[in-house]
Amino acid sequence: MRIVSKKWIFDSLNSSSHVNKVVSGKVKNIIEDIKKNKDRALLKYVRKFENKRATLNNLIVNQKTLKEAYNSISNDSKKALKLAYKRIHYYHSKQKKLSYSFKDQLDSKFYIEWSPIENVGLYIPGGLASYPSTVLMTVIPAKIAKVPNIMICVPSKNGETSKLTLAAAYLCGVNKVYNVGGAQAVAAFAFGTKLIKKADKVFGPGNQYVAEAKKQLFGIIGIDLPAGPSEILVIANNNSNPSWIAYDLLAQGEHDPNAKTYVVAKNKNILLKIKNELQRIMREIKLKNVDQSIKNNCFLILAKSQKEIYEITNFIAPEHLHIHEKFNKNILKNIINAGSVFLGEKSPVALGDYAIGTNHVLPTDQSAKFSSGLGVEDFTKKTVFIKPGKKTLKKISKPTINLARQEGLEAHALSVEIRKIKT
């Protein structure tokens, strides 16, 4: 971790390559192998990375196993899952897309129909930790959108899959679950195999290999957004509690060794206090992944003014933004690039990872500049039906013919002209 300036951050992120060539090459080879060899390649990678004793049959997690997993967890875990389910469902139910129609100023009618994507593949991370919360975050909006075929891929660790993750799948009513992870799972969704049906779109966060597979396969398959590794940026002030901020940074840092954590403040003293707290906590408590993520990717940024704080924040475009201020309308006006924004020091980002209700599948790696967190609309698509009226045709036919010929597209012009529309 280090204290840096706005210029250092801008120069660093502008010069850094967003594509790791080693990762990119490995993912490309896996994709080509899955495309060519289907289930045989899929089983090879599962045996290599997840379960040496895997067979094609035990890659399928059947309904009985899902039910047993749910029954095996504690009552407290069941209550926690149900509470999270209820809150996530309520929030996402407000995002339903309704079909509608309208007539224009003349006499043409337009029908806008929203329909669900037919086949979706959900990627649930599971290599470094278990993520039943991601099952809820991806399945619930898909169910609200009325997606007919929902498939889940989740990796196992030495052949063991998180009971809580499988229990979440059971609670959500998903019955197509596969013990497959990594880039090979995304490739299987993209091309389809005998085991796994081809998906139309893939969703869910993952490590750098999963994120890279999604990028390389976009176009062959739809993707939700580049999601992962995790990020947090905290805007601190003189009154901020340095210990609370340190724990917030560690909470995101433990997701992945490549997770990125930032704090920006106008006062160097608070940054030093946060640095000291991070070092103290890491000495006293053993946490996964944080030694690498905090050591290599934790940046404490000293800003000159409030304006510069907003500039830095919007440039980084963090997945999670935590603002240690009371809510005011200036925040809404000045923060334009962020996945989810948590307001006030008693609003830890971890609430958003589980049970506040908002989605935790969020844009990372500066992609919040052009994309948003996962929602119901991502599982739908719209089709527009157009019925031109006589008055409209009379009004627009001649200009349409003119523009087509100006562009040198004679067939376009003739396709209108041949209908002998009177203008």
C-alpha angles and dihedrals in degrees: 000000000000143000110245141169133245090257092053092051093046093048093044097050093041093052098040117098113237090207120070103210094209092051091043092053094048092048092049091054092049091050093051091047093051091046092053104033102028114185094008090060092041092056091046092058094043089054091047099048109020120014125011091197097049122137128187090252096055092049085076114081105206129211093256091057091048091052092047090051091052093048091049098059123089124265089246090056091048090051091048092050092047093049091049090046092052095049095043091048092050094051094046094044086070089064099064114139116224124204116236143171137209142179121233129228091282121030109293120120128213126197117195110197122189115202134171124257105255103222124026131177117209119202114209114189117230111151101092098020141352119265114194085153090066089055088058093043094054105031097046097058089042090054092047088052087051096237104182099208119040119176128184129204117192126168122233126219111230087337095309121116123197110266089209092055091050090045090055090052090052092048090051093050098244116150102175106078126153130193094227129118144173131037089324091065092053090047091050089053090048099050103019125227133209087267101041123042117231111262126215093215136010126216139185143068126274146153124296092280093054092045091049092048090053091051094048093047097046107123093032087059132009117251131201101221141303098283119178167088095049127255138189133183120191122198104209133187137190092277096050119120105243093202093054091050092048091055091047090054092047091048091062094034092060092062093076140350086241096051115129125222129187138180122189124190141151092230121072091201094066090049091054091049090052091049091052092048092051091052092046095050093045090053093050102038128044108223128176120254096352097107089066101033096047094041096050106023109031114107127184107199123202111209127195098216145358088263090056090049089058091046092052093046094050091046094052090042092199126211090227123025121190115191118196094208138095111262116272133163092247088072091058091049098045104038107073104146116059139102099225127353121211115200125211130014092270091061105085116191090232088075087066091050091063128005117000087094104242120111121267095200096098139161116271138182094046092305090123083083088076109013142050139217121284117284144160092273090063089066093052139064133199129230121196120213115198127200111179116206128219094256091050093049091050090051101044107029098084094045089047091053090047095051093045092054092045087057091049094246102132096169089057090054094045093049087064098034095051091063087067093226109184112233 
